[in-house]
Amino acid sequence: MGPVIGITVSIDASGRVRPDAELLYVRRVYAQAVRAAGGVPLLVPPDADPADAVRVCDGFVVSGGADLPVSFGAHAAAIPNAEDAQRVAWDRRLLDGARAARRPLLGVCYGMQLLNLHAGGTLLPDIGAAIAGALDHGGDGRTSEHAIAIASGSVLFGAIGAAARVSSRHHQAVDRIAPGFRAVATSPDGVVEAIEAEDGAALLGVEWHPESDATAAGVYGWLVARASA
């Protein structure tokens, strides 16, 4: 059996999917990508204790979600399409537990943004408003494709090479990179597309959705390989 990879889920507490029920959900393609890479996918709900999740799982995917504040500072402004606060708080506890236990972790889209915010970085609230001539990065239910360039010598470079075309669905992006992390991929308009821990910890954040494009084998393969080790 391959390593067990925990995949975080979103909370539909407002009845958007079913008006008569509170649901937990995640796109199936995350589990399919983990399985294709040789891992055993396990959906991890916010009802579990993060410490228990860390004991059960060999690695984690913090899956995509809705919007986050530009920072976790005391004066962070409210946002209209915010991710469920219960999920955000639980995911932050998981980040701490996974790092302390040296479990490899992949943050995807919201997951990368949360990784950066939790470590003390900030976000751009909207790429189009912040960057003149920005590419279409998708968002609002849309998917876009664009190129990225990857820094040589990075973990990501070893996983997928110097460049790739990626599947993108976001309008927020990393602004100030958190202490202890570095940018290892960018799109042609300068948006940070991936971050890695500087101390060699197995923490990788990607702004795009590798489970939906040709980078899946490399990115999820890296996670499963590190979890196996």
N, C-alpha and C positions, 0 to 999 in steps of 0.2 A: 504494500500500500504506500502511496506517495504521502507527502506531508499534508497535514490538514491546514487549509487556508481559510481563515475567517473573513467573511465579507459583511461589512456593515450595511444597514438598511435605512430607508427613509420612513418617516411616520406620517400617515395621512390621518390627522386628528380632526380635520374639518369636514369630512364626508365628501370630499371631491370625487373619489372613486366610487364609493357606495355610501349613500346618505344615512344608512342605518347601521354603519359599522366603522370602528377605528381600525385601520389596516396598516400593516408593515409591508413595504414593497422595495424591490430593486429590479433593474433590468436583468433578464435571464442571461444575457450575453456575458456578464461578469463570471458567473459560475461556469459557463461553457469555456471561457478563455482559461480559467484556472484548471479545469479538467483537461483541456487540450495540451496544457503545459506539463501535465503529469501530477498535478495536485488534487487533493480531495476538497471540493468546495463545501463550506459550511456557513449558512446564513446566521449571523449573530445579532440578536435583537437587543434593543436598549433595556430590556427587562432582565438581562443577564448581568451579573456583576463583572465588570471589566477584568478583575483579578482572576475570576474563574475562566473567562474567555482566554486570557493569556496562558493559563495552565493547560487548557484543552487544545489550543491552536498553535501551530508551528510558525505561522506568519499571517499577515493581514492585508486586506484591501479595504481602504476607506473609499467607498464608492461616491459617485457624483451626487449632487443635491442642489438645493436652491441657494439664494444669495446669503452672503455673510456681511457683517459690518466692515468698515474700512480698517478698523483696529479693535482690539479688546480693551482700549483705554476707557477711563471713567466717563468721557464725554462723547463716546461713539454714538453717532446719529442713528435713529431708527431707520429701517429700510422696508420697502413695501413688499418685496417677494422673499421674505426671510425664511431660511431653513428653520424647522421646528427647534425651539430652544432646548427641549429635552434631548433631542438627538445631538445637538452641538455640545452640550455639557457632557453627555456620555462619551462621545467620540474623543473629547479632550482628555478624559480620564483614561481611555484606551491608549491614546498616544503616549501618555506618561508610563502606563504599565508595559506597553510593548517595548519602549526604549529601555526601561529599567531591566527588563528580562532579556534584552537583546534579541527580540523577535523581529525579523525583517518586515517592513511595512511599505506598501505602495499606496500613495494618495493620488486619486484620480479626480481631476477638475476641482470640484468642491473640496475633495480630500487633500489636494496639493495646497489650495488656498488656506484651508484650516491648519495644515502643518506649518505654513509660514506664519499665520496669525498667532498660533499658539506659542510659537518660539519667539515672538516679539516683533514680527514684521508687520507690514501694512498692505492694503489692497487698493487698486484703482477701482472706484465704484462703477465706471463704465468706460470701456476701451474707446468707443467711438467719440465720446466727449473729451477724452483726455489726450488722444493721439491723433494729430492731423494726418489724414490719408491712411488711416488704419485699415487693415484687411478686414474682410468679413470673417469673424470668428464664430458665427452661428449664434445660438441662444434663442430664447423665446420659442423653444420647440424645434428650431431649425438646426440642421447640421451643415457645416461647411468643411471644405478641404483646403489645406494650404501646406506650404513647405516649412520645414524647420532645419536649422543648422545646429550641430551638436559639437560641444567642446571635446577636443582630443584629450585622451587620458582620463576621461570621466567614466563612471560606471555605465552611464547610458550609452556612451560611445562604444564600449565593449559589447553592449547588448544589441544595438541596432545600427551602428556605424556612424558616419559623419553627417548624414542627411537623411530625411524621410519626408514623405507626404502623410499628413495626419488628419484624422477626423475630429472636428472641433465643434463644441456646443456651449459657448460661454460668452458673457459680456463683461464680467469682472476679470481682473488679472492681478498678479503680484506687482506691487509698487516697490516699497523698500523691502529688501530681502532680510530675513531674520538673522541675527547673529548666530554663527555656527553653521550656516548654510551658504551655498553658492549657486549661482545660475549656471546651468550646463547646457541649455538649449534656448534658442530664440527663434521667433518667426521674422520674416523680412521687415516688418514694421517695428521691430524692437521689443515686442511682447515677450516676457519671460515664459518659456514653455516647459521648463523642467528645473527642479532644484534637487541638490543632494547634500547630505550632511558632510561637513568638512573633516570630521574626525574619523571618517571611515565607517560609521554606524550604517546599518543597512536600512536607510530611510531615503526613499526616492519619491518625489512628487512630479507628476506630469499633468500639464494643463489640458491636454487633449484626451481622447478616449481610445486607448490602444486596443481595448477589447472589440472595437468596431472597425479596425483597419489592419493593414498588413504589419504593423509593429507589434501585434499581439504576441507572437511567438517569442520575440526578443524580450519584451518588457515582462510579460508574465513568466517567461522562462527564467529570467533573472530572479524573480521573486521565489519561484518554486525551488530553484537551485540553492538559493541562500537558506530557505527554510529547511531543505534537506540536510544542509551542512550543520 
